[in-house]
Amino acid sequence: MTVTVTTESLLAEYAEGVAFVAEEQPATTVDDFINHLRDAIRNFELAGINGTEELESAATYLGDADESTETVERTTLLKQAAKHLKDADEMVAEYRDMV
């Protein structure tokens, strides 16, 4: 079974945890989520948690997908974003244990 990755599915899966680390309310838009990712990256780095380069890549792919008008390109970019977000929950859990 193939799972379709959408902006909405990524927000549903990751927005709450990323918002916790970013010290914000969960994002409801792509732009807010990208900003939260970048704020979370800073906090992860301050806490010494590895993996921030993956989150930066995810933010870039999300931004590119949001600007894309081609369905195939958008789908590919969202899949790449999901790939780079795969460790986000683990990073958030590690951060929660520290605070």
C-alpha positions in Angstrom: 0.0 0.0 0.0 1.4 3.4 -1.0 0.9 6.2 1.4 0.4 9.6 -0.1 2.4 12.3 1.6 0.7 15.7 1.8 1.4 19.0 3.5 -1.5 18.3 5.7 -0.3 14.8 6.7 3.2 16.2 7.5 1.7 19.0 9.7 -0.6 16.4 11.4 2.3 14.2 12.2 5.0 16.7 13.2 3.6 20.1 14.0 2.9 19.5 17.6 6.3 18.1 18.5 8.2 20.7 16.5 6.1 23.5 18.1 7.0 22.2 21.5 10.7 22.6 20.8 10.2 25.9 19.0 8.2 27.1 22.0 5.2 28.0 19.8 1.7 26.9 19.1 1.4 24.1 16.5 1.7 25.4 13.0 -1.4 25.4 10.7 0.4 26.6 7.6 3.5 25.5 5.7 5.2 28.9 6.3 4.6 28.6 10.0 5.8 25.1 10.1 9.0 26.0 8.2 9.6 28.8 10.7 9.0 26.5 13.6 11.4 23.9 12.1 14.1 26.6 11.9 13.4 27.8 15.5 13.5 24.1 16.7 16.8 23.6 14.9 18.3 26.4 17.0 17.0 24.8 20.2 18.1 21.3 19.2 21.6 22.6 18.5 21.7 24.5 21.9 20.7 21.2 23.5 23.4 19.2 21.7 20.8 17.1 19.8 22.1 15.8 16.4 20.1 15.7 13.2 19.4 19.3 12.6 20.8 19.2 9.1 18.0 16.8 8.2 15.4 19.2 9.5 16.9 22.1 7.5 16.7 19.9 4.4 13.0 19.1 5.3 12.3 22.8 5.6 13.8 23.5 2.2 11.9 20.7 0.5 8.6 21.9 2.1 9.2 25.4 0.9 10.0 24.2 -2.6 6.9 21.9 -2.6 4.7 24.8 -1.4 5.9 26.9 -4.4 5.6 24.1 -6.9 2.7 24.2 -9.4 3.5 20.7 -10.9 1.9 17.8 -9.2 4.7 15.3 -9.8 7.3 17.7 -8.6 5.3 18.6 -5.5 4.7 15.0 -4.6 8.4 14.2 -5.0 9.4 17.2 -2.9 6.9 16.3 -0.1 8.3 12.7 -0.1 11.8 14.1 0.4 10.6 16.4 3.2 9.0 13.3 4.9 12.2 11.4 4.5 14.2 14.2 6.2 11.6 14.5 9.0 11.6 10.8 9.9 13.8 11.3 13.0 12.0 14.4 14.2 9.8 12.6 16.8 12.9 10.9 18.3 14.6 14.3 18.5 11.6 15.9 20.1 11.5 13.0 22.7 15.1 13.5 23.5 14.5 17.3 23.9 11.5 16.6 26.2 13.7 14.4 28.4 16.2 17.3 28.8 13.7 20.0 29.8 
